């Protein structure tokens, strides 16, 4: 499964776990095994505000775009995250939500 993120400043947090073709997002499961090879499931067809784009299966790999909430002081890696591939099941390690501001001049 390949995850791409669409960063967005918001106070809500994101928690994602993967189990096969199922993503559990903030406690709600989304079974994406219904997306066959070559098909596209529009984000509007998924009852969740966390999907930031369509879900597609290309070459057997699910491609999923999720909204990535971040704080006002999020690091560049969070504001411009690189896509990454999930190779196993379990909790998804997300980019840092926010960092403490420093008083550097």
One Martini backbone bead per residue (centre of mass of N, CA, C, O) as a GRO file, in nm:
protein
  105
    1UNK     BB    1   0.097   0.036   0.023
    2UNK     BB    2   0.034   0.374  -0.076
    3UNK     BB    3   0.117   0.685   0.079
    4UNK     BB    4  -0.044   0.998   0.062
    5UNK     BB    5  -0.022   1.347   0.149
    6UNK     BB    6  -0.247   1.614   0.273
    7UNK     BB    7  -0.179   1.892   0.410
    8UNK     BB    8  -0.334   2.029   0.724
    9UNK     BB    9  -0.448   2.276   0.920
   10UNK     BB   10  -0.524   2.120   1.240
   11UNK     BB   11  -0.641   1.989   1.551
   12UNK     BB   12  -0.665   1.729   1.451
   13UNK     BB   13  -0.596   1.391   1.467
   14UNK     BB   14  -0.395   1.108   1.351
   15UNK     BB   15  -0.486   0.752   1.323
   16UNK     BB   16  -0.308   0.466   1.184
   17UNK     BB   17  -0.404   0.136   1.063
   18UNK     BB   18  -0.289  -0.177   0.932
   19UNK     BB   19  -0.484  -0.453   0.754
   20UNK     BB   20  -0.398  -0.497   0.476
   21UNK     BB   21  -0.682  -0.345   0.310
   22UNK     BB   22  -0.706  -0.206   0.598
   23UNK     BB   23  -0.806   0.102   0.738
   24UNK     BB   24  -0.754   0.264   1.049
   25UNK     BB   25  -0.930   0.569   1.135
   26UNK     BB   26  -0.986   0.674   1.427
   27UNK     BB   27  -1.143   0.372   1.467
   28UNK     BB   28  -1.213   0.348   1.154
   29UNK     BB   29  -1.299   0.120   0.912
   30UNK     BB   30  -1.139   0.051   0.577
   31UNK     BB   31  -1.230  -0.152   0.312
   32UNK     BB   32  -1.016  -0.182   0.013
   33UNK     BB   33  -1.072  -0.466  -0.133
   34UNK     BB   34  -1.299  -0.350  -0.341
   35UNK     BB   35  -1.052  -0.262  -0.511
   36UNK     BB   36  -0.970  -0.321  -0.816
   37UNK     BB   37  -0.786  -0.360  -1.067
   38UNK     BB   38  -0.776  -0.033  -1.214
   39UNK     BB   39  -0.933   0.113  -1.000
   40UNK     BB   40  -1.155   0.386  -0.885
   41UNK     BB   41  -1.208   0.557  -0.572
   42UNK     BB   42  -1.367   0.808  -0.476
   43UNK     BB   43  -1.361   1.013  -0.206
   44UNK     BB   44  -1.677   1.070  -0.209
   45UNK     BB   45  -1.740   0.746  -0.157
   46UNK     BB   46  -1.616   0.809   0.121
   47UNK     BB   47  -1.705   0.814   0.469
   48UNK     BB   48  -1.455   1.055   0.479
   49UNK     BB   49  -1.235   1.330   0.554
   50UNK     BB   50  -0.941   1.176   0.524
   51UNK     BB   51  -0.978   1.167   0.219
   52UNK     BB   52  -0.775   1.339  -0.045
   53UNK     BB   53  -0.847   1.103  -0.252
   54UNK     BB   54  -0.823   0.858  -0.443
   55UNK     BB   55  -0.858   0.508  -0.481
   56UNK     BB   56  -0.601   0.288  -0.605
   57UNK     BB   57  -0.522   0.004  -0.826
   58UNK     BB   58  -0.173  -0.058  -0.903
   59UNK     BB   59  -0.013  -0.338  -0.945
   60UNK     BB   60  -0.160  -0.428  -0.657
   61UNK     BB   61  -0.153  -0.129  -0.546
   62UNK     BB   62  -0.249   0.077  -0.306
   63UNK     BB   63  -0.364   0.418  -0.348
   64UNK     BB   64  -0.339   0.666  -0.085
   65UNK     BB   65  -0.507   0.965   0.027
   66UNK     BB   66  -0.431   1.171   0.309
   67UNK     BB   67  -0.502   1.365   0.556
   68UNK     BB   68  -0.260   1.590   0.721
   69UNK     BB   69  -0.239   1.694   1.017
   70UNK     BB   70  -0.127   2.017   1.160
   71UNK     BB   71   0.053   2.237   1.314
   72UNK     BB   72   0.187   2.557   1.332
   73UNK     BB   73   0.493   2.400   1.391
   74UNK     BB   74   0.555   2.236   1.157
   75UNK     BB   75   0.755   2.063   0.983
   76UNK     BB   76   0.857   2.021   0.663
   77UNK     BB   77   0.801   1.707   0.658
   78UNK     BB   78   0.489   1.768   0.705
   79UNK     BB   79   0.423   1.990   0.484
   80UNK     BB   80   0.622   1.788   0.282
   81UNK     BB   81   0.548   1.487   0.226
   82UNK     BB   82   0.646   1.180   0.157
   83UNK     BB   83   0.586   0.911   0.018
   84UNK     BB   84   0.479   0.577   0.132
   85UNK     BB   85   0.544   0.234   0.201
   86UNK     BB   86   0.355  -0.036   0.302
   87UNK     BB   87   0.463  -0.371   0.425
   88UNK     BB   88   0.283  -0.377   0.686
   89UNK     BB   89   0.134  -0.426   0.977
   90UNK     BB   90  -0.007  -0.164   1.166
   91UNK     BB   91   0.112   0.105   1.273
   92UNK     BB   92   0.140   0.432   1.152
   93UNK     BB   93   0.406   0.640   1.083
   94UNK     BB   94   0.384   0.970   1.133
   95UNK     BB   95   0.430   1.272   1.102
   96UNK     BB   96   0.489   1.541   1.270
   97UNK     BB   97   0.265   1.761   1.402
   98UNK     BB   98   0.463   1.920   1.614
   99UNK     BB   99   0.655   2.195   1.748
  100UNK     BB  100   0.840   2.372   1.946
  101UNK     BB  101   0.904   2.679   1.981
  102UNK     BB  102   1.160   2.912   1.923
  103UNK     BB  103   1.396   3.187   2.032
  104UNK     BB  104   1.530   3.249   1.762
  105UNK     BB  105   1.756   3.513   1.599
   0.00000   0.00000   0.00000
